[in-house]
């Protein structure tokens, strides 16, 4: 793979020119705020974009929190603010009833240092609109505009409010489609398959009476940046560092090294041990052409799926099943694998694997429906993935131009900042 190099935004000054000669500090963006929702996959997208923009050393993570446990698990479909109000009222009426709350969910969790682990930060702050707006406005003259990057449904109201109250001091990027009122943000980053509902094939699947309720219901506007998959932190520099860090463990392994990433079922990609059986049978079919195999599970992998795979393949001399203990070898796998086999449910895992330019085989895509099926269709049409059949010769390699969604979005941020007369600090 070649290093990802971000082009200079149009009309940007030469590197090394002091800010004072280019309109002062105010037009130079040199810090970022990430609005997270506590889900590693979402926060990883924001951190990946900030990394691609060169602001990783100047980022602060704020996190939107919800009450957890008991009855709260049935209220997650509500907006965060309304959820918290209802929770407060219920708590006033019933106290800390064990019927309604688990011990973990009896109050809004305090945010400790460990909560920053998903994006490599040592501490996390509660996402509060007033404090972030105060930060943006109060330090703009000294430190320049503030880049705000948010991802996930729970962050939409926070990010849009920051934009509304501090529009002259912030540039707000919302990752994942907010569904309505896209003009609340400077840029919206959404995968192409989010617009699947507008295709003729999708319209045929929805009764005419309900079509107007399926969002998004209009084509992407000028401030929408479309991607193939999810954003992430995997780039050339990260892979090079991982290759060095994991050299002693992976370099001696017999080649080809095949990495198998197993996720978990979703509402649009349902499966159970049936997929485990299919996967293990197919793996047995290709073991003769494999040098070594490493299997990893995600946080979403059901125990019954993981246990079945361990039982069927855990004792094979060519196969190592990761036990979940630290350090996590995920980046080492991406750097050292000769090919990947990935379950179809995880857009994040597939996006990362496809950023390496190495062979990626998908298992279970036929189980995916609606926009997930559209996502897999796009990957196949672009030559990024092939279905895993169990008949492959894994020693045969193939390649493609790596998927660089994160770099592409970073380029669009450069351009949009330039349109406002701003730029990122070199």
C-alpha positions as CSV (number, residue, x, y, z in Angstrom):
1,X,0.0,0.0,0.0
2,X,1.1,3.6,-0.6
3,X,1.0,6.2,2.1
4,X,-2.2,8.3,2.1
5,X,-1.2,11.9,1.3
6,X,-3.9,14.5,1.6
7,X,-3.7,17.2,-1.0
8,X,-3.4,20.9,0.0
9,X,-6.8,22.7,-0.1
10,X,-7.3,25.0,-3.1
11,X,-5.5,28.3,-2.7
12,X,-3.7,27.2,0.6
13,X,-0.5,29.0,1.4
14,X,2.9,27.2,1.3
15,X,3.7,25.1,4.3
16,X,5.8,26.9,6.9
17,X,4.3,30.3,6.4
18,X,3.4,31.8,9.9
19,X,-0.3,32.2,10.5
20,X,0.1,36.0,11.1
21,X,1.0,36.5,7.4
22,X,-2.1,34.5,6.3
23,X,-5.0,36.4,7.9
24,X,-4.1,35.7,11.5
25,X,-4.9,32.7,13.8
26,X,-8.6,33.0,13.4
27,X,-8.9,31.2,10.1
28,X,-6.6,28.3,11.0
29,X,-8.2,25.2,12.4
30,X,-5.8,23.4,14.7
31,X,-7.9,21.5,17.3
32,X,-10.9,19.2,17.2
33,X,-13.7,18.1,19.4
34,X,-15.2,14.6,19.0
35,X,-18.8,14.0,20.1
36,X,-19.1,10.3,20.8
37,X,-22.0,8.0,21.8
38,X,-20.1,5.3,23.7
39,X,-20.1,2.9,20.8
40,X,-16.5,2.0,19.6
41,X,-17.5,1.6,16.0
42,X,-19.0,5.1,15.9
43,X,-16.3,6.8,17.8
44,X,-13.7,5.1,15.7
45,X,-15.2,6.8,12.6
46,X,-14.8,10.3,14.2
47,X,-11.3,9.6,15.4
48,X,-10.4,8.2,12.0
49,X,-11.4,11.5,10.3
50,X,-9.6,13.6,12.9
51,X,-6.5,11.5,12.4
52,X,-6.6,11.9,8.6
53,X,-6.9,15.7,9.1
54,X,-3.7,15.6,11.3
55,X,-5.4,16.7,14.5
56,X,-5.1,13.6,16.6
57,X,-2.8,15.3,19.0
58,X,-5.2,18.2,19.5
59,X,-8.5,16.3,20.0
60,X,-10.9,16.2,22.9
61,X,-13.6,13.6,23.3
62,X,-17.0,14.5,24.7
63,X,-19.5,11.7,25.1
64,X,-23.3,11.6,25.1
65,X,-24.5,9.3,27.8
66,X,-27.8,7.6,28.4
67,X,-29.1,5.9,31.6
68,X,-28.4,2.1,31.3
69,X,-29.9,-1.0,32.7
70,X,-33.4,-2.3,33.4
71,X,-36.2,-0.4,31.8
72,X,-33.7,2.0,30.1
73,X,-32.9,-0.7,27.6
74,X,-36.5,-0.2,26.2
75,X,-36.1,3.6,26.0
76,X,-33.1,3.8,23.7
77,X,-35.2,4.7,20.7
78,X,-36.1,8.0,22.3
79,X,-34.0,11.2,21.9
80,X,-31.4,11.4,24.6
81,X,-32.8,14.4,26.4
82,X,-36.4,12.9,26.5
83,X,-35.0,9.6,27.7
84,X,-33.2,11.3,30.6
85,X,-36.3,13.2,31.5
86,X,-38.5,10.1,31.6
87,X,-35.9,8.2,33.5
88,X,-35.7,11.0,36.1
89,X,-39.5,11.0,36.5
90,X,-39.6,7.2,36.9
91,X,-36.8,7.3,39.4
92,X,-38.7,9.9,41.5
93,X,-41.8,7.7,41.5
94,X,-40.2,4.3,42.0
95,X,-36.8,5.1,43.6
96,X,-34.2,2.5,42.8
97,X,-36.5,-0.4,42.4
98,X,-34.7,-3.6,41.4
99,X,-37.7,-4.4,39.2
100,X,-37.0,-1.4,37.0
101,X,-33.2,-0.9,37.3
102,X,-30.2,-3.1,37.5
103,X,-27.4,-2.0,39.8
104,X,-25.4,-0.8,36.8
105,X,-28.2,1.2,35.4
106,X,-29.6,2.9,38.5
107,X,-28.0,6.2,37.5
108,X,-26.3,7.9,34.6
109,X,-22.9,6.4,34.6
110,X,-20.0,8.7,35.7
111,X,-17.4,8.9,33.0
112,X,-14.0,7.6,34.1
113,X,-10.7,7.4,32.3
114,X,-11.3,4.0,31.0
115,X,-14.1,5.3,28.8
116,X,-11.6,6.9,26.4
117,X,-10.1,3.6,25.5
118,X,-12.0,3.2,22.2
119,X,-10.2,6.1,20.6
120,X,-7.0,6.1,22.5
121,X,-7.8,8.9,25.0
122,X,-7.1,9.0,28.7
123,X,-10.3,10.9,29.7
124,X,-13.7,11.7,28.5
125,X,-16.0,14.6,29.2
126,X,-19.8,14.7,29.3
127,X,-21.1,16.2,26.1
128,X,-22.6,19.5,27.1
129,X,-23.7,22.0,24.5
130,X,-23.1,25.1,26.7
131,X,-19.6,24.2,27.7
132,X,-18.5,23.3,24.1
133,X,-20.1,26.5,22.7
134,X,-18.3,28.5,25.4
135,X,-15.0,26.8,24.5
136,X,-15.5,27.6,20.8
137,X,-16.5,31.2,21.2
138,X,-14.2,32.0,24.1
139,X,-11.0,30.7,22.5
140,X,-11.7,31.4,18.8
141,X,-9.7,34.7,18.7
142,X,-6.6,33.0,20.3
143,X,-6.8,29.4,19.0
144,X,-8.9,29.7,15.8
145,X,-12.1,27.9,14.8
146,X,-13.0,24.6,16.4
147,X,-13.6,21.4,14.3
148,X,-16.5,19.4,15.7
149,X,-16.9,15.8,14.5
150,X,-19.8,13.7,15.7
151,X,-21.1,10.3,14.8
152,X,-24.3,8.4,15.6
153,X,-28.0,9.2,16.3
154,X,-27.5,10.3,19.9
155,X,-25.0,13.0,18.9
156,X,-27.2,14.7,16.3
157,X,-28.9,17.2,18.7
158,X,-25.7,18.1,20.4
159,X,-23.8,18.7,17.2
160,X,-26.6,20.7,15.5
161,X,-27.0,22.9,18.6
162,X,-23.3,23.7,18.7
163,X,-23.5,24.7,15.1
164,X,-26.6,26.9,15.7
165,X,-25.1,28.7,18.7
166,X,-21.5,29.1,17.6
167,X,-21.7,29.0,13.8
168,X,-19.0,31.6,13.3
169,X,-16.5,29.7,15.5
170,X,-17.1,26.0,14.5
171,X,-17.1,23.7,11.5
172,X,-19.4,20.7,12.2
173,X,-19.1,17.4,10.5
174,X,-21.9,14.8,11.3
175,X,-21.0,11.2,10.4
176,X,-23.9,8.9,9.7
177,X,-27.0,10.3,8.1
178,X,-29.2,12.5,10.4
179,X,-32.2,11.8,8.2
180,X,-33.6,15.3,8.2
181,X,-32.5,19.0,8.1
182,X,-29.1,18.4,6.8
183,X,-28.5,22.2,6.7
184,X,-27.9,22.0,10.4
185,X,-24.3,20.8,9.7
186,X,-21.4,22.1,7.6
187,X,-20.8,18.6,6.2
188,X,-22.7,15.3,6.5
189,X,-20.8,12.1,5.9
190,X,-23.0,9.1,4.9
191,X,-22.5,5.8,3.1
192,X,-24.0,5.5,-0.4
193,X,-26.2,2.6,0.8
194,X,-28.1,5.0,3.1
195,X,-29.8,6.3,0.0
196,X,-30.8,2.8,-1.1
197,X,-34.4,3.8,-0.1
198,X,-34.5,6.1,-3.2
199,X,-33.7,3.3,-5.7
200,X,-36.5,1.7,-7.8
201,X,-35.7,-1.7,-6.3
202,X,-36.1,-0.4,-2.8
203,X,-39.4,1.5,-3.6
204,X,-40.8,-1.8,-4.9
205,X,-40.3,-3.3,-1.4
206,X,-42.1,-0.6,0.5
207,X,-45.9,-0.2,0.3
208,X,-46.8,3.1,-1.4
209,X,-48.6,4.3,1.8
210,X,-45.3,4.2,3.8
211,X,-42.8,5.4,1.2
212,X,-42.9,9.0,2.4
213,X,-41.8,7.9,5.9
214,X,-38.7,6.1,4.7
215,X,-35.7,8.4,5.1
216,X,-33.7,9.9,3.5
217,X,-36.5,10.8,1.0
218,X,-34.5,13.1,-1.2
219,X,-31.1,12.9,-3.1
220,X,-28.0,14.0,-1.2
221,X,-27.5,17.8,-1.0
222,X,-24.3,19.7,-1.7
223,X,-23.0,19.3,1.9
224,X,-23.3,15.5,1.8
225,X,-20.2,13.5,1.3
226,X,-20.9,9.9,0.2
227,X,-18.7,7.0,1.1
228,X,-18.7,3.3,0.3
229,X,-18.2,2.0,3.8
230,X,-17.3,3.3,7.3
231,X,-14.5,5.7,8.2
232,X,-11.7,4.3,10.4
233,X,-8.1,4.8,11.6
234,X,-6.4,2.3,9.4
235,X,-3.9,4.1,7.1
236,X,-0.4,3.4,5.8
237,X,1.3,4.8,8.9
238,X,-0.9,2.8,11.3
239,X,-0.3,-0.4,9.4
240,X,3.4,0.2,9.3
241,X,3.5,0.8,13.1
242,X,1.4,-2.3,13.6
243,X,3.7,-4.4,11.4
244,X,6.7,-3.4,13.5
245,X,4.9,-3.9,16.8
246,X,3.6,-7.4,15.9
247,X,6.7,-8.5,13.9
248,X,7.9,-11.0,16.5
249,X,4.5,-12.8,16.7
250,X,3.4,-12.8,13.1
251,X,6.6,-12.9,11.0
252,X,7.5,-16.5,11.9
253,X,4.0,-17.9,11.1
254,X,3.6,-20.1,8.0
255,X,2.2,-18.3,4.9
256,X,-0.3,-17.5,3.7
257,X,-1.7,-16.1,7.0
258,X,-5.5,-16.0,6.8
259,X,-7.4,-13.8,9.3
260,X,-11.0,-14.6,10.0
261,X,-13.1,-11.8,11.6
262,X,-16.5,-12.8,13.0
263,X,-19.0,-10.2,14.0
264,X,-22.6,-10.7,15.2
265,X,-26.1,-10.7,13.7
266,X,-27.9,-7.4,13.1
267,X,-31.5,-6.5,12.2
268,X,-30.6,-6.5,8.5
269,X,-28.2,-9.4,8.6
270,X,-29.6,-12.2,10.8
271,X,-27.8,-15.4,11.6
272,X,-26.9,-17.8,14.4
273,X,-25.0,-21.1,14.6
274,X,-26.2,-21.8,11.1
275,X,-23.6,-19.4,9.8
276,X,-21.0,-20.8,12.2
277,X,-21.5,-24.2,10.7
278,X,-21.2,-22.8,7.2
279,X,-18.1,-20.9,8.0
280,X,-16.3,-23.9,9.8
281,X,-17.2,-26.2,6.9
282,X,-15.8,-23.8,4.4
283,X,-12.7,-23.2,6.4
284,X,-12.0,-26.9,6.5
285,X,-12.2,-26.9,2.7
286,X,-9.4,-24.4,2.3
287,X,-7.0,-25.4,5.2
288,X,-4.7,-27.3,2.9
289,X,-3.9,-24.1,1.1
290,X,-3.5,-22.0,4.3
291,X,-0.2,-21.7,6.2
292,X,-1.9,-20.4,9.3
293,X,-5.3,-19.1,10.4
294,X,-6.1,-16.5,13.1
295,X,-9.8,-16.2,14.2
296,X,-11.1,-13.2,16.1
297,X,-14.6,-12.3,17.4
298,X,-16.1,-8.9,17.9
299,X,-18.0,-7.5,20.9
300,X,-21.3,-8.4,19.2
301,X,-20.4,-12.1,18.6
302,X,-23.0,-14.3,20.4
303,X,-21.5,-16.8,22.8
304,X,-23.1,-19.7,21.0
305,X,-21.4,-18.7,17.8
306,X,-18.0,-18.2,19.4
307,X,-18.3,-21.4,21.4
308,X,-19.2,-23.4,18.3
309,X,-16.2,-22.1,16.3
310,X,-13.9,-22.8,19.2
311,X,-15.2,-26.3,19.6
312,X,-15.0,-27.2,15.9
313,X,-11.7,-25.5,15.0
314,X,-9.9,-24.6,18.2
315,X,-7.7,-27.7,18.4
316,X,-6.5,-27.6,14.8
317,X,-2.7,-27.1,14.6
318,X,-3.0,-24.4,11.9
319,X,-5.6,-22.4,13.7
320,X,-5.3,-20.0,16.6
321,X,-8.5,-18.5,18.1
322,X,-8.0,-15.2,19.8
323,X,-9.1,-15.4,23.5
324,X,-10.1,-11.7,23.9
325,X,-7.2,-10.8,26.2
326,X,-5.1,-7.7,25.8
327,X,-3.2,-6.7,23.8
328,X,-5.7,-6.9,21.0
329,X,-4.0,-8.1,17.8
330,X,-6.5,-6.5,15.4
331,X,-4.0,-4.0,13.9
332,X,-1.4,-6.7,13.7
333,X,-3.9,-8.8,11.8
334,X,-4.5,-6.0,9.3
335,X,-0.8,-5.5,8.8
336,X,0.4,-9.1,8.5
337,X,-2.6,-11.0,7.0
338,X,-2.3,-12.2,3.4
339,X,-6.1,-12.5,3.1
340,X,-9.2,-11.9,5.2
341,X,-12.5,-13.8,5.7
342,X,-15.1,-11.5,7.2
343,X,-18.7,-12.1,8.2
344,X,-21.1,-9.9,6.2
345,X,-22.7,-8.1,9.2
346,X,-19.9,-5.7,10.0
347,X,-19.4,-2.7,7.7
348,X,-16.6,-1.5,9.9
349,X,-14.5,-4.7,9.7
350,X,-15.1,-4.9,6.0
351,X,-14.1,-1.3,5.4
352,X,-10.9,-1.7,7.4
353,X,-10.0,-4.9,5.6
354,X,-10.7,-3.4,2.2
355,X,-8.4,-0.5,3.0
356,X,-5.4,-2.8,2.8
357,X,-5.7,-3.8,-0.9
358,X,-5.5,-7.5,0.1
359,X,-8.0,-10.2,-0.8
360,X,-11.2,-10.0,1.3
361,X,-13.7,-12.9,1.3
362,X,-17.2,-12.4,2.7
363,X,-19.3,-15.1,4.3
364,X,-23.1,-14.7,4.9
365,X,-23.8,-11.8,2.5
366,X,-26.8,-13.7,1.2
367,X,-28.4,-13.2,4.6
368,X,-28.3,-9.4,4.4
369,X,-31.3,-7.4,3.4
370,X,-32.3,-3.9,2.5
371,X,-29.4,-1.4,2.4
372,X,-26.9,-4.0,3.8
373,X,-27.5,-6.0,0.6
374,X,-26.8,-2.8,-1.4
375,X,-23.5,-2.3,0.5
376,X,-22.3,-5.8,-0.4
377,X,-23.4,-5.4,-4.0
378,X,-21.2,-2.2,-4.2
379,X,-18.2,-4.0,-2.8
380,X,-18.5,-6.9,-5.3
381,X,-19.0,-4.6,-8.2
382,X,-15.9,-2.6,-7.3
383,X,-13.9,-5.8,-7.0
384,X,-13.1,-5.2,-3.3
385,X,-14.5,-8.5,-2.1
386,X,-15.4,-12.0,-3.2
387,X,-17.9,-14.5,-1.7
388,X,-16.2,-17.2,0.4
389,X,-17.2,-20.6,-0.9
390,X,-14.7,-23.0,0.7
391,X,-13.3,-23.9,-2.7
392,X,-10.6,-21.2,-2.9
393,X,-6.9,-21.7,-3.2
394,X,-5.9,-19.3,-0.4
395,X,-2.3,-19.2,-1.7
396,X,-3.5,-17.3,-4.8
397,X,-3.5,-13.6,-4.3
398,X,-5.5,-10.8,-5.9
399,X,-5.7,-7.1,-5.3
400,X,-7.6,-3.9,-6.0
401,X,-7.2,-0.1,-5.3
402,X,-7.5,0.2,-1.5
403,X,-10.7,1.7,-0.2
404,X,-9.8,5.2,1.0
405,X,-13.1,6.6,2.3
406,X,-11.4,8.4,5.2
407,X,-8.9,10.2,3.1
408,X,-11.5,11.1,0.5
409,X,-13.7,12.7,3.3
410,X,-10.7,14.5,4.7
411,X,-10.1,16.0,1.2
412,X,-13.7,17.3,1.2
413,X,-13.2,18.8,4.7
414,X,-10.2,20.7,3.3
415,X,-12.2,22.0,0.4
416,X,-15.2,23.0,2.5
417,X,-12.9,24.9,5.0
418,X,-11.3,26.7,2.1
419,X,-14.7,27.8,0.9
420,X,-15.1,29.6,4.2
421,X,-11.7,31.1,4.0
422,X,-10.3,28.7,6.7
423,X,-7.7,26.1,6.5
424,X,-6.1,23.3,8.7
425,X,-2.8,24.1,10.3
426,X,0.0,22.4,8.3
